[in-house]
Structure formats: C-alpha cells, structure tokens
Amino acid sequence: MEFGFSEEDDAFRAEVRTWLSGHADVPGDRRTWERTLGAAGWIGLGWGEAGYGNRTVSLPQQVVWAEEYARSGLPARSGHIGENLLAPTLLAHGDDVQKRRFLPPVAAGEELWCQGYSEPGAGSDLAGVRTAAVREGPYYRITGQKIWTSLAHEADWCFVLARTDPDARRHHGLSFLLVPMDQPGRIEVRPIRQLTGTSDFNEVFFDGARARVEHVVGGEGQGWRVAMSLLGFERGVSTLAQQIGFAREFAEVVRAAEETGAVHDPVLRARLVGQWAELRVMRWNALRTLGHATGPAVPGAPSVAKLLWANWHQRLGELAVEVRGATATAGPADWSPASPYPLDAAQHLFLFSRADTVYGGSDQIQRTIIAERVLGLPGEPKGAV
Ligand SMILES: Cc1cc2nc3c(=O)[nH]c(=O)nc-3n(C[C@H](O)[C@H](O)[C@H](O)COP(=O)(O)OP(=O)(O)OC[C@H]3O[C@@H](n4cnc5c(N)ncnc54)[C@H](O)[C@@H]3O)c2cc1C
C-alpha cells in the first residue's frame, strides 16, 4: 500500500489546524484540556471501532491529527496512556462489558490511566513481576510495589500486571488487572524527583488494594499475552507525530547555533547536518512502515525504529547544549537545590532525553531482540544479567 494524503485528508488537516489554533490559549490544566479534546471528538480516532463515544477516521487522517497536534506546540497529552495503550488493548482482549465501561470515559477525556508494569526487580525482565493479586470473593487483593509509573499522581485508574498464581513461574500465572486509584484499599503514590527537577513518574505501593474480578482483561493467567500485546501499541501513528516534534526541536537548536555563532564551527555544523539527514531518513522509514501497516509485520522493525529515534534524540539533546557553549550550564541566579529549578527548553531536552534509551525497552533489550529474532544469533544465557 502506498501511504499518502488525499484531497479529503488535506481538508481534514485544514479542519484540525483551525480547531487547534482556535484553542491555542485554552488548555488550562491538563485534565480540563483532555475534557476539551474529548468533547470535540478528538480522542479515539484510531481505535478502529466506533460506538464508544469516539469517531474513527482513516489511517492518513490519524497521522494528520497527530502531526498537527505535535506541530501546534500544545501540551503533552496526559490521556495518552488511556487512549493509545489501554483502549487498543481492551478492543483486542476486553469483553463487551469492559469495553462499554472503560472506553467512553477515555474518549470523553474524563478518566486518565497509568501503566503499572515495572517493579524494582522487574524492568527489562518484566516476567519477574512479584506484585501479588489474591482472589477474595468478588475482588482481587493486591500487594506489592510498582515503580517509574508515569502520571500515577494524576491517574484515576491503573492497569497492573500482577501475579495471580503464586506457584507459577515467570510469565505464567500473571494477570492484567484494572485498578481504581481512589478506593478503600491502600494505594500510596510517591513522586520520584527527576534530573529535570520535576516528577513525571512515581513509586506506587499497593497494600491490600482491590480490583474487581470482572476487571481482569483477557482472563486470569493471561496477563503476559495481554501485556505484550499492549507494548505493540506503543508505536505506530505516533511515530510520525513524534518526528514533527523532533523537527521543531531541531529548528530551535539550529536557531541557537546561529545566535551563538556555533554554525561556523565545522564540527558542530557537520553534526547538525548529520542530524537533519537522519531525521529525514527516519521520516521516510516511518512512512514506509505505515504503508505496510495492513500487511505482515516486518521482523525487528519496531526495535530498529526505537534504537534510531532514541539515540538520535539523545544526540540532539547533547547538541542543544553544546551549540550554546558554557552558558548552557548556567542556572538562574536564585536557584536553590531545595526547590524545583526552572530549566530552559535546551537544558530540559538535554536532561530528559537521557531517559530515551531506557523507557519503552532499553537499547540493550532492542539489540537482543534484533540479534535473536532477526539475525538468528544464539539466545543469551538465561539469568546472565
Ligand atoms: C521516563 C520513563 C517513564 C517510564 N514510565 C513507565 C510507566 O509508566 N510504567 C511502567 O511500568 N514503567 C515505566 N518506565 C520503566 C521502564 O519501562 C524501565 O525503566 C525499563 O523497562 C528498564 O527497566 P529498569 O529501569 O528496571 O532497568 P533494568 O532492567 O534494571 O536495566 C538496567 C540496565 O541493564 C541493561 N539490561 C537489563 N537486562 C539486560 C539484558 N538481558 N542484556 C543486556 N542488558 C540488559 C538495561 O539495558 C539497562 O541499561 C519508565 C521509565 C522511564 C525512564
């Protein structure tokens, strides 16, 4: 399939642009902004199934929406996890009652979600999850700890990967539970302070928290299958939009380099050109991947894409501060280590992009996937790390 935009898509783009520019000053807090988007029908465009308060549009139009949103510079979406991770998972594995209960509030921007996978002893090795869920009448009683849980401090619900069969090992005996954050059982959310001074993610402690039995997705013991399928939704249409965001950041770095004169430094200049060329290649690659979206999956493609963008973005962060020279390291005069410090965009980009090669599957894990599943190299010894 050739991927391209038709006249209808161009008309849709004009509609999106008009709406977004009309709301450039409206956002307010992030929760209100989600409701505004939901009320205007912009959430759930890519669900493929309508009838849950969402409308569906073609693949090119999903790309248009995502691109225009990224171009607008409007705030990052706090509804992303519900819309792009939970919803496709429910559509694939949920029963009708679950879909009818959980999808409409996501489409309306009313309920926000977080992802409870990682634990202190289970990140790359997710099958090591130890959080336990024990059946008690109509509920599961959950005890354990999650970590790095993005947006847990804002979320209404969390999807939790937990062990429902204590005797089963590794990826057997896990279940995918939908857990309300506000409930009689104890759930404590402790923010983790990051290099950037902000706290976008948290530790989450479950101490007798409850999930209803009918809120297990895909059936008890099927959690690994459901959890892995969700990770497959972490990519796709959003890749092109992400590159629009990257292009904006790149333009900003070039502008700074012009301002400081760094464009005349032959080494920095060559690196800027290299970054630009790689960004073009990533865009063509993403368009090609979308062209194959309805065909068989290309082995290793998601891992290759993740490796490329994460490393590209991290190098852009380094360039963003290097083109500014020593001034890039200066903080405001009134900064005190006790208070969150304001960072400018380049400093934030440099610091936050350190995480790019970790979340969503680290570089090392992507290389292992490519080694084993694409190149057919021998598997790494179990328990080697
Ligand atoms: C910004 C950010 C947001 C996140 N949000 C969420 C979230 O919302 N929900 C959630 O559940 N998790 C979230 N995470 C967690 C993320 O999924 C994990 O950090 C990631 O899976 C890596 O796990 P880990 O941190 O335990 O590191 P580890 O798995 O302990 O890895 C440490 C290092 O060892 C390397 N390593 C590990 N195993 C191997 C191996 N077999 N071979 C070679 N090298 C290996 C890794 O590559 C890494 O460099 C987030 C992380 C970040 C940085």
The ligand as an ORCA input file, in Angstrom:
! r2SCAN-3c Opt
* xyz 0 1
  C      10.740      8.328     31.593
  C      10.313      6.943     31.954
  C       8.965      6.631     32.064
  C       8.555      5.343     32.419
  N       7.211      5.086     32.575
  C       6.815      3.862     32.966
  C       5.428      3.579     33.214
  O       4.568      4.460     33.075
  N       5.069      2.353     33.641
  C       5.981      1.349     33.810
  O       5.581      0.241     34.171
  N       7.315      1.573     33.602
  C       7.748      2.803     33.199
  N       9.103      3.059     32.994
  C      10.056      1.997     33.292
  C      10.761      1.405     32.088
  O       9.903      0.540     31.400
  C      12.005      0.667     32.637
  O      12.887      1.665     33.131
  C      12.688     -0.150     31.592
  O      11.902     -1.255     31.234
  C      14.067     -0.654     32.105
  O      13.900     -1.341     33.310
  P      14.762     -0.954     34.605
  O      14.665      0.528     34.815
  O      14.320     -1.845     35.706
  O      16.268     -1.255     34.243
  P      16.949     -2.674     34.224
  O      16.087     -3.663     33.535
  O      17.427     -2.996     35.593
  O      18.188     -2.369     33.298
  C      19.348     -1.673     33.755
  C      20.370     -1.694     32.638
  O      20.745     -3.051     32.343
  C      20.508     -3.331     30.976
  N      19.997     -4.713     30.827
  C      18.963     -5.270     31.500
  N      18.770     -6.542     31.078
  C      19.682     -6.772     30.110
  C      19.987     -7.896     29.274
  N      19.280     -9.026     29.353
  N      21.007     -7.767     28.384
  C      21.734     -6.618     28.295
  N      21.493     -5.523     29.060
  C      20.484     -5.605     29.963
  C      19.448     -2.341     30.520
  O      19.528     -2.104     29.152
  C      19.849     -1.102     31.329
  O      20.888     -0.412     30.686
  C       9.526      4.336     32.645
  C      10.895      4.638     32.528
  C      11.290      5.922     32.195
  C      12.766      6.205     32.098
*
